[in-house]
Amino acid sequence: MITTRSSSTHLARIPALGVRVLALMALSLLLMVLDHRQHHLDTVRRVIGVAVYPIQVIVDAPFRLWEWLAESTADRNELQLEVGRLQAERLLTRARLQQLTTLRAENDRLRDLLEARTQIRDEIRVAEIMAVDANPYRHNILIGIGSRDGVYDGQAIIDADGVIGQVLETGLANSQAILISDPSHALPVEVNRNGLRTIANGTGEFDRLDLPFLPNNADIREGDLLVTSGLGGAFPAGYPVAVVSSVNRMPQAPFADVTAVPSSALDQVREIMLIWSAKNSAVTND
């Protein structure tokens, strides 16, 4: 009996399910027709879209996060590469600017030498400094020409600004020279303003010369230009040597304390000129 009843109940449900399916299909078609013609379901769709949107965002968030991380990593790598490239270009540009600055300074020095050369009546030759003595108590330099070029011991050396020294020892292809700032060097000079003669001694400092043999009543003042006097025969007369920087007159002492600043920057000289005066040339040729 129980089996019979179950079978009959099952058979009774089958038509009912079919009717429901047909009813739902008819309702769906009706709603589709009404929505297509009169748009009655737009509001319902908007409400459903708003309700479903947070779920879509939550589901899509991991994928968007992964894409953002991938793009950020790629952008960061590209930025790092670009920064490295720009830094390399900046260093290269600075190196080129340094070379240009060096070339410009060298051109300025050579221009000064050429301008000074046109004002010199004696025969001269431009040479380059090859080395500088590392001993702080000896201001010696090595120049790149020697006896085969006609250089001789004691020859005067100048640059575009004035006297810097003289040849100390001549070799075949190069020569050793002493600067006027060397403590062992003494140079006969005169005050360009009045012709007062004295001796300028090196002090071991590139920016100071001493004039130890001027009496307190000597007519000398700050700013006076000292030039070579021509005495001694080594230096032709009239070349700038230094400018008087201080004059201290001491009544109890026999001489005034007078110092001068060399006309040339002795610690920055790169190119020099050697002078062959007419007198020295004649002596050398003899």
C-alpha positions as CSV (number, residue, x, y, z in Angstrom):
1,M,0.0,0.0,0.0
2,I,2.8,2.4,0.9
3,T,4.5,1.7,-2.4
4,T,1.3,2.3,-4.4
5,R,0.7,5.6,-2.7
6,S,4.3,6.9,-3.3
7,S,4.0,6.0,-7.0
8,S,0.7,7.8,-7.3
9,T,2.1,10.9,-5.5
10,H,5.1,11.0,-7.8
11,L,3.0,10.7,-10.9
12,A,0.8,13.5,-9.6
13,R,3.8,15.8,-9.1
14,I,5.1,15.4,-12.7
15,P,2.2,17.3,-14.3
16,A,2.4,20.0,-11.6
17,L,6.1,20.6,-12.3
18,G,5.4,20.8,-16.0
19,V,2.7,23.3,-15.5
20,R,5.0,25.4,-13.3
21,V,7.8,25.4,-15.9
22,L,5.4,26.4,-18.6
23,A,4.0,29.2,-16.4
24,L,7.5,30.5,-15.7
25,M,8.4,30.4,-19.4
26,A,5.3,32.3,-20.3
27,L,6.0,34.9,-17.5
28,S,9.6,35.3,-18.8
29,L,8.4,35.9,-22.3
30,L,5.8,38.4,-21.1
31,L,8.4,40.2,-19.1
32,M,10.8,40.3,-22.0
33,V,8.2,41.6,-24.4
34,L,7.1,44.3,-21.9
35,D,10.7,45.3,-21.1
36,H,11.6,45.5,-24.8
37,R,8.7,47.6,-25.7
38,Q,8.0,49.7,-22.6
39,H,11.2,49.4,-20.5
40,H,9.4,48.6,-17.3
41,L,12.3,46.6,-15.9
42,D,15.0,49.2,-16.1
43,T,14.6,50.2,-12.5
44,V,14.8,46.6,-11.4
45,R,18.0,46.1,-13.4
46,R,19.5,49.2,-11.8
47,V,18.6,48.0,-8.3
48,I,20.1,44.6,-9.0
49,G,23.2,46.2,-10.5
50,V,23.7,48.3,-7.4
51,A,23.3,45.3,-5.2
52,V,25.6,43.1,-7.2
53,Y,28.3,45.8,-7.7
54,P,30.1,45.3,-4.3
55,I,30.3,41.6,-5.0
56,Q,31.8,42.3,-8.4
57,V,34.4,44.6,-6.8
58,I,35.3,42.1,-4.1
59,V,35.7,39.3,-6.7
60,D,37.7,41.5,-9.1
61,A,39.9,43.1,-6.4
62,P,42.6,40.4,-6.3
63,F,43.1,40.6,-10.1
64,R,43.2,44.4,-10.1
65,L,45.7,44.3,-7.2
66,W,47.9,41.8,-9.1
67,E,47.8,44.0,-12.2
68,W,48.7,47.1,-10.1
69,L,51.6,45.4,-8.5
70,A,52.9,44.1,-11.9
71,E,52.6,47.6,-13.4
72,S,54.2,49.3,-10.4
73,T,57.2,46.9,-10.5
74,A,57.6,47.4,-14.2
75,D,57.4,51.2,-13.8
76,R,59.9,51.1,-10.9
77,N,62.3,49.1,-12.9
78,E,62.0,51.5,-15.8
79,L,62.5,54.5,-13.5
80,Q,65.6,52.9,-12.0
81,L,67.0,52.2,-15.5
82,E,66.2,55.8,-16.6
83,V,67.8,57.2,-13.4
84,G,70.9,55.2,-14.0
85,R,71.1,56.4,-17.6
86,L,70.6,60.0,-16.6
87,Q,73.2,59.7,-13.9
88,A,75.7,58.3,-16.4
89,E,74.9,61.1,-18.9
90,R,75.3,63.7,-16.1
91,L,78.8,62.3,-15.2
92,L,79.8,62.2,-18.8
93,T,78.5,65.8,-19.3
94,R,80.4,67.0,-16.3
95,A,83.6,65.3,-17.5
96,R,83.2,67.0,-20.9
97,L,82.6,70.3,-19.2
98,Q,85.8,69.8,-17.1
99,Q,87.7,69.2,-20.3
100,L,86.2,72.2,-21.9
101,T,87.0,74.3,-18.9
102,T,90.6,73.1,-19.0
103,L,90.9,73.8,-22.7
104,R,89.4,77.2,-22.2
105,A,91.9,78.0,-19.4
106,E,94.7,76.7,-21.6
107,N,93.6,78.9,-24.5
108,D,93.4,81.9,-22.2
109,R,97.0,81.2,-21.0
110,L,98.3,80.8,-24.5
111,R,96.5,84.0,-25.6
112,D,98.1,85.9,-22.8
113,L,101.5,84.5,-23.8
114,L,101.0,85.6,-27.4
115,E,99.9,89.0,-26.3
116,A,102.9,89.3,-24.0
117,R,105.2,88.1,-26.8
118,T,104.1,90.9,-29.1
119,Q,105.2,93.4,-26.4
120,I,108.7,91.9,-25.9
121,R,111.6,93.0,-28.1
122,D,113.9,90.2,-27.0
123,E,113.8,86.8,-28.7
124,I,111.7,84.4,-26.7
125,R,110.5,80.8,-26.9
126,V,107.5,79.2,-25.2
127,A,108.1,76.0,-23.2
128,E,106.0,73.8,-21.0
129,I,106.6,72.8,-17.4
130,M,107.2,69.0,-17.2
131,A,107.6,68.6,-13.4
132,V,107.6,70.5,-10.1
133,D,110.0,69.8,-7.3
134,A,108.1,68.2,-4.4
135,N,110.4,69.6,-1.8
136,P,108.5,72.4,0.0
137,Y,111.8,74.3,0.7
138,R,113.0,74.2,-2.9
139,H,110.9,75.9,-5.6
140,N,112.3,74.2,-8.7
141,I,110.7,73.2,-11.9
142,L,111.7,71.1,-14.9
143,I,111.0,72.6,-18.4
144,G,110.9,70.7,-21.7
145,I,113.7,72.3,-23.6
146,G,117.5,72.1,-23.1
147,S,120.9,73.0,-24.5
148,R,120.1,71.6,-28.0
149,D,117.4,74.3,-28.1
150,G,119.9,77.0,-27.1
151,V,119.0,77.2,-23.4
152,Y,121.8,78.3,-21.2
153,D,122.4,78.5,-17.4
154,G,121.0,81.6,-15.8
155,Q,118.6,82.3,-18.6
156,A,115.6,84.4,-17.6
157,I,112.1,82.9,-17.5
158,I,108.9,84.8,-17.6
159,D,105.2,84.2,-18.2
160,A,102.4,86.4,-19.4
161,D,102.3,88.3,-16.1
162,G,106.0,88.8,-15.3
163,V,109.3,87.2,-14.1
164,I,109.0,83.7,-12.6
165,G,112.6,82.5,-12.4
166,Q,115.7,81.5,-14.3
167,V,117.4,78.4,-15.6
168,L,119.5,76.7,-12.9
169,E,121.0,73.7,-14.8
170,T,120.8,72.9,-18.5
171,G,120.5,69.4,-19.9
172,L,120.4,68.2,-23.4
173,A,116.6,67.9,-23.8
174,N,115.3,69.6,-20.6
175,S,116.4,72.1,-18.0
176,Q,116.0,72.7,-14.3
177,A,114.9,76.2,-13.3
178,I,114.5,78.0,-10.0
179,L,111.5,80.2,-9.1
180,I,112.0,83.7,-7.7
181,S,110.1,82.5,-4.6
182,D,112.9,80.0,-3.7
183,P,114.6,81.0,-0.4
184,S,118.0,80.9,-2.2
185,H,117.1,83.2,-5.0
186,A,117.8,86.9,-5.1
187,L,116.8,89.2,-8.0
188,P,117.9,92.8,-8.6
189,V,114.8,95.0,-9.0
190,E,113.9,98.6,-9.1
191,V,110.8,100.6,-8.2
192,N,109.1,101.5,-11.5
193,R,107.8,104.7,-10.1
194,N,111.1,106.3,-9.2
195,G,113.9,103.9,-10.2
196,L,114.9,103.0,-6.6
197,R,117.1,99.9,-6.8
198,T,117.1,97.0,-4.3
199,I,117.1,93.2,-4.1
200,A,114.0,90.9,-4.0
201,N,114.7,87.7,-2.0
202,G,112.6,84.6,-2.1
203,T,110.9,83.5,1.1
204,G,109.8,79.9,0.4
205,E,106.3,81.2,-0.1
206,F,104.8,81.5,-3.6
207,D,102.9,84.7,-2.8
208,R,105.6,86.7,-0.9
209,L,109.0,88.3,-1.6
210,D,111.2,90.2,0.8
211,L,113.0,93.4,0.2
212,P,115.5,93.4,3.1
213,F,117.9,96.2,2.2
214,L,115.7,99.3,2.0
215,P,116.3,102.0,4.7
216,N,113.5,103.5,6.6
217,N,113.6,106.7,4.6
218,A,113.5,104.9,1.2
219,D,110.8,106.3,-1.2
220,I,108.7,103.2,-1.5
221,R,105.1,102.6,-0.8
222,E,102.4,100.0,-1.1
223,G,101.2,99.3,-4.6
224,D,104.6,100.2,-6.2
225,L,105.5,98.0,-9.1
226,L,108.9,96.3,-9.0
227,V,110.6,95.5,-12.3
228,T,113.9,94.0,-13.3
229,S,116.7,96.5,-13.1
230,G,118.9,94.7,-15.6
231,L,121.9,94.7,-13.2
232,G,123.7,91.4,-13.1
233,G,123.1,90.6,-16.7
234,A,120.7,87.7,-16.2
235,F,117.4,89.5,-16.5
236,P,116.8,92.2,-19.2
237,A,115.5,95.5,-17.6
238,G,111.9,96.4,-17.4
239,Y,110.1,93.1,-16.8
240,P,107.4,93.1,-14.0
241,V,108.5,91.2,-10.9
242,A,106.2,92.0,-8.0
243,V,103.9,94.6,-6.4
244,V,104.8,96.0,-3.0
245,S,102.2,94.7,-0.5
246,S,103.4,96.2,2.9
247,V,105.9,98.7,4.1
248,N,106.7,98.8,7.9
249,R,109.2,101.4,8.9
250,M,111.0,100.7,12.2
251,P,113.0,103.6,13.7
252,Q,115.1,101.3,15.9
253,A,116.1,99.1,12.9
254,P,118.4,100.1,10.0
255,F,116.1,98.8,7.4
256,A,112.4,98.8,6.8
257,D,110.3,95.7,6.6
258,V,109.1,95.6,3.0
259,T,107.3,92.7,1.3
260,A,105.9,92.2,-2.2
261,V,103.5,89.9,-4.0
262,P,104.9,88.3,-7.2
263,S,103.2,89.5,-10.4
264,S,102.8,85.9,-11.5
265,A,100.9,83.1,-9.8
266,L,104.1,81.0,-9.3
267,D,102.2,78.0,-8.0
268,Q,99.8,77.9,-11.0
269,V,102.2,78.4,-13.9
270,R,101.8,75.9,-16.8
271,E,103.5,77.5,-19.8
272,I,106.6,79.7,-19.6
273,M,108.8,81.8,-21.9
274,L,112.6,81.9,-22.0
275,I,114.2,85.1,-23.0
276,W,117.2,85.5,-25.3
277,S,118.2,89.1,-25.0
278,A,120.5,90.6,-27.7
279,K,123.4,90.9,-25.2
280,N,123.1,87.3,-24.0
281,S,122.6,86.0,-27.5
282,A,125.8,87.6,-28.6
283,V,127.7,86.1,-25.6
284,T,126.2,82.7,-26.3
285,N,127.2,82.8,-29.9
286,D,130.7,83.8,-29.1
